[in-house]
Amino acid sequence: MEKDFEIYLKNMGKSHNTIAAYTKDVAIFEAEQKLKDTAELADTTETEVVSYVLKLKKNGLSSSTINRKLSALRTYFNYLMSCKRIIENPTKDIKAPKVEKKKIEYLSIEEIDKLLSTPDDSIKGIRDKAMLELLYATGIRVSELIETGLEEINLKMSLIMCSGHHSKARVVPIGRTAKKALERYIKEARPQFLGEKETEEFFINYNGEALTRQGVWKILKEYADKAELTVRITPQTLRNSFAVHMLNNGADLKALQELMGHEDISATEVYCEAVKTRIKDIYDRTHPRA
C-alpha cells in the first residue's frame, strides 16, 4: 500500500483506526485483483468493483462491513484522481448496501446510579468508581480511557484531553461527581497500585501497569452483575448512555458531536432516534387520547 495514500487519509482528518482499516481493505482488494491479472488498481473497472461487492455479500459479510470496504475503495480512487492517475472513479455510481439500524443500548439514569454506586471503599473500588464515573461523565471511548496519561487530566480546570491518537484531539469537561471520584483515586488508591513504580498512565492495575481494554470490560461486567442489571454492559453502553442523557436534557447535536469526537455528525444523529422513541413511549403512556 502506498505511503502517500496514508498521508492523503491523514490530511482528510481520518482517525488512526480508519486509516488502518482503509489501507487494509484496499490491500485486500488489490490482492483479489492480482489474482485476476489486473496489474494496477488504476485499471480497475466499475464492473470489477460490483463483482467484488457481490462476492462479499455471498461470503456473508454484513452490510456495514461491505459499506466500509466500499468507502475505502471510493476514497482510494478519489486519491488516484487527485494524483491525476485516473480520470473517473469506478465506484462513483455504485450504491452502498442498506444498513439495518441497530437499536442503541443504553442505561436509564436509575440504572446508571445503581451501577456507579456499586464499587466499595477498597483501593480497587475507589479506582473502579473513578473509572466508571469518568466514562459516564465524558462519553470517551475505552481506548481513550486506557491511553489517558496523568498530564491529560486537569482537575483544576475539570477537563480531560483526548490526545487524538484514535481520533481528532479534543477537550472534554469533567463533571463534579467524576472530579471528586478522580481526586480520591489519585490521593488514596493510585499510589498503592503504583508502589515503587513510576508510570504516566492514569488508570493502572495491581502491577502498576496500564489497564487493558479486556480489563475494563471485565470490571464493567463485574459491577453490572453486582448491580443486577439486565442490560448487557460494555464501555460503549456507557458512551451511549452519556449521549442519550445529554440529548434528553437539551444538548445541542453539534456540541455532542464535538464532545464524542465523531468525524461525521451522522454518527451522532443515531442517538436522536433513541430520544425520539423514548418521547413517543412517554406520549403513548401518558396522553389520554394517544
C-alpha positions in Angstrom: 0.0 0.0 0.0 1.3 3.4 -1.0 2.5 5.6 1.9 1.1 8.6 0.1 -2.4 7.2 0.5 -2.0 7.1 4.3 -0.8 10.8 4.1 -3.9 11.6 2.0 -6.1 10.0 4.6 -4.4 11.9 7.5 -4.8 15.1 5.6 -8.5 14.3 5.3 -8.6 14.1 9.1 -9.3 10.4 9.3 -8.7 8.7 12.6 -5.9 6.2 13.2 -8.4 3.3 13.2 -10.0 4.4 10.0 -6.6 4.7 8.2 -5.6 1.2 9.4 -9.0 -0.2 8.2 -9.0 1.6 4.8 -5.4 0.7 3.9 -6.1 -3.0 4.9 -9.3 -3.0 2.8 -7.6 -1.6 -0.2 -4.7 -4.1 0.1 -7.2 -7.0 0.2 -9.0 -5.7 -2.9 -5.6 -5.3 -4.6 -4.7 -8.9 -3.8 -8.0 -10.0 -5.3 -7.4 -8.0 -8.5 -3.9 -9.5 -8.9 -5.5 -13.0 -8.9 -7.5 -11.8 -11.9 -4.3 -10.5 -13.6 -5.2 -6.8 -13.1 -1.7 -5.4 -12.8 -2.7 -1.9 -11.5 -5.6 -0.7 -9.3 -5.7 2.3 -11.6 -7.0 -0.1 -14.3 -10.0 -1.3 -12.1 -13.4 -1.0 -13.8 -16.8 -0.4 -12.3 -17.8 -4.0 -13.2 -14.9 -5.4 -11.2 -15.9 -3.4 -8.1 -19.5 -4.5 -8.4 -18.3 -8.1 -8.8 -16.2 -7.7 -5.7 -19.1 -6.3 -3.7 -21.4 -9.2 -4.8 -18.7 -11.7 -3.7 -18.5 -10.0 -0.2 -22.3 -10.4 0.1 -22.1 -14.0 -1.0 -19.5 -14.6 1.7 -21.9 -13.4 4.3 -20.3 -10.1 5.3 -22.6 -7.6 7.0 -23.8 -4.6 5.1 -21.9 -2.2 7.4 -18.6 -4.1 6.7 -19.3 -4.0 3.0 -20.0 -0.3 3.2 -16.7 0.3 4.9 -14.8 -1.6 2.3 -16.6 0.2 -0.5 -15.9 3.5 1.2 -12.3 2.6 1.4 -12.1 1.8 -2.3 -14.1 5.0 -3.2 -11.6 7.1 -1.1 -8.6 5.3 -2.7 -9.9 6.0 -6.2 -10.5 9.6 -5.2 -6.9 9.7 -4.2 -5.8 8.3 -7.5 -7.9 11.0 -9.2 -6.2 13.7 -7.1 -2.9 12.3 -8.4 -4.3 12.5 -11.9 -3.6 8.8 -12.4 -7.2 8.1 -13.3 -9.9 10.3 -14.9 -13.0 8.8 -13.3 -13.7 7.0 -10.0 -15.1 3.5 -10.9 -17.1 3.4 -7.6 -19.0 6.7 -8.1 -22.2 5.1 -9.4 -22.2 2.1 -7.1 -24.7 2.3 -4.3 -23.8 1.0 -0.8 -25.9 -1.8 0.7 -28.6 -0.6 3.0 -27.6 -1.0 6.6 -30.2 -2.1 9.1 -30.4 0.3 12.0 -29.3 -1.3 15.3 -31.1 -0.4 18.5 -28.9 1.7 20.7 -28.3 0.1 24.0 -28.1 2.5 26.9 -28.9 2.6 30.6 -31.6 4.7 32.3 -30.5 7.3 34.8 -31.7 5.0 37.6 -29.6 2.1 36.2 -26.6 4.4 35.9 -27.0 5.5 39.6 -27.2 1.8 40.6 -24.1 0.9 38.6 -22.0 3.8 39.8 -22.9 3.2 43.5 -21.8 -0.4 43.4 -17.9 -0.1 43.9 -16.9 -0.3 47.5 -14.2 1.7 49.5 -11.3 -0.7 48.8 -8.5 0.6 46.7 -9.9 -1.4 43.7 -13.3 0.0 44.4 -12.0 3.6 44.5 -10.2 3.1 41.2 -13.2 1.5 39.6 -15.6 4.1 40.8 -13.3 6.8 39.3 -13.1 4.9 36.0 -16.9 4.4 35.8 -17.7 8.0 36.7 -15.2 9.3 34.1 -16.7 7.0 31.3 -20.2 8.2 32.0 -19.3 11.8 32.7 -17.4 12.3 29.4 -18.6 9.6 27.0 -15.0 8.9 26.0 -14.0 5.6 24.2 -12.5 2.8 26.1 -9.3 3.2 24.0 -9.1 6.8 25.1 -9.6 5.8 28.7 -6.8 3.3 28.9 -4.4 5.6 27.0 -5.1 8.6 29.3 -2.0 9.9 31.0 -1.6 12.0 34.1 -0.9 15.2 32.2 -4.1 14.7 30.2 -6.4 15.1 33.2 -6.6 18.7 34.5 -8.7 18.5 37.7 -8.2 22.2 38.5 -9.9 23.1 35.2 -12.2 19.9 35.3 -11.1 18.8 31.8 -9.7 15.7 30.1 -7.6 15.9 26.9 -8.2 13.1 24.5 -4.9 13.1 22.5 -6.3 12.2 19.1 -4.3 9.0 18.6 -7.5 7.2 17.6 -9.5 10.4 16.7 -9.2 14.1 16.4 -7.8 15.7 19.6 -10.4 17.3 21.8 -11.0 18.6 25.3 -14.0 17.2 27.3 -15.3 18.7 30.6 -15.5 16.5 33.7 -18.5 16.9 36.0 -18.3 17.5 39.8 -19.1 13.9 40.8 -16.5 12.4 38.5 -13.9 15.0 39.5 -14.5 14.1 43.2 -14.0 10.3 42.4 -10.8 11.1 40.4 -9.4 13.2 43.2 -10.0 10.4 45.7 -8.4 7.8 43.3 -5.3 10.0 42.9 -4.9 10.6 46.6 -5.9 7.2 48.1 -5.7 4.4 45.5 -3.3 5.1 42.7 -0.2 5.4 44.9 -1.0 2.0 46.4 -1.4 0.4 42.9 1.8 2.2 41.8 4.1 1.1 44.7 7.7 1.8 43.8 7.0 2.0 40.1 6.6 5.2 38.0 4.2 5.5 35.1 2.3 8.2 33.2 -0.7 6.0 32.7 -3.6 7.3 34.8 -5.6 4.1 35.4 -3.4 1.2 36.5 -3.7 -2.3 37.8 -2.1 -4.1 40.8 1.1 -4.5 38.9 1.4 -0.7 38.4 0.7 -1.1 34.7 -1.9 0.4 32.4 -5.4 -1.2 32.4 -6.1 -3.1 29.2 -9.3 -3.0 27.1 -10.1 -6.5 28.3 -9.5 -5.5 31.9 -12.0 -2.6 31.6 -14.7 -4.9 30.1 -14.1 -7.4 32.9 -14.5 -4.7 35.6 -17.7 -3.4 33.9 -19.2 -6.9 33.8 -18.3 -7.5 37.5 -20.3 -4.4 38.6 -23.2 -4.9 36.2 -23.6 -8.4 37.8 -23.4 -6.9 41.3 -25.9 -4.2 40.4 -28.2 -7.0 38.9 -28.6 -5.1 35.7 -30.3 -7.0 32.9 -28.8 -4.8 30.0 -25.6 -6.1 28.6 -22.9 -3.6 29.8 -19.9 -2.6 27.7 -17.9 0.6 27.6 -20.0 1.5 24.6 -23.2 1.2 26.7 -21.9 3.9 29.0 -20.8 6.0 26.0 -24.4 5.6 24.6 -25.9 6.5 27.9 -23.8 9.7 28.1 -25.1 10.7 24.6 -28.7 9.9 25.1 -28.9 11.5 28.5 -27.2 14.7 27.1 -29.8 14.9 24.3 -32.6 14.2 26.7 -31.5 17.2 28.7 -31.3 19.5 25.7 -27.8 19.2 24.5 -27.0 20.6 21.0 -26.3 17.9 18.4 -23.2 19.7 17.1 -21.8 20.2 20.6 -22.4 16.5 21.3 -20.5 15.6 18.1 -17.5 17.6 19.4 -17.7 16.0 22.8 -17.8 12.5 21.4 -15.1 13.1 18.8 -17.2 11.9 15.9 -15.7 12.7 12.5 -19.2 12.9 10.9 -22.3 14.2 12.5 -24.3 11.3 11.1 -22.6 9.1 13.8 -24.1 11.4 16.4 -27.5 11.6 14.8 -28.1 7.9 15.5 -28.7 8.8 19.1 -31.6 11.1 18.1 -33.6 8.0 17.2 -33.3 6.7 20.7 -34.5 10.0 22.1 -37.5 10.2 19.7 -38.5 6.6 20.6 -38.4 7.5 24.3 -40.5 10.6 23.8 -43.1 8.6 21.8 -43.3 6.0 24.5 -43.9 8.6 27.1 -46.6 10.2 25.0 -48.3 6.9 24.3 -48.3 6.0 28.1 -49.4 9.4 29.4 -51.7 11.2 26.9 -55.4 10.3 27.4 -56.1 10.3 23.7 -52.8 8.7 22.5 
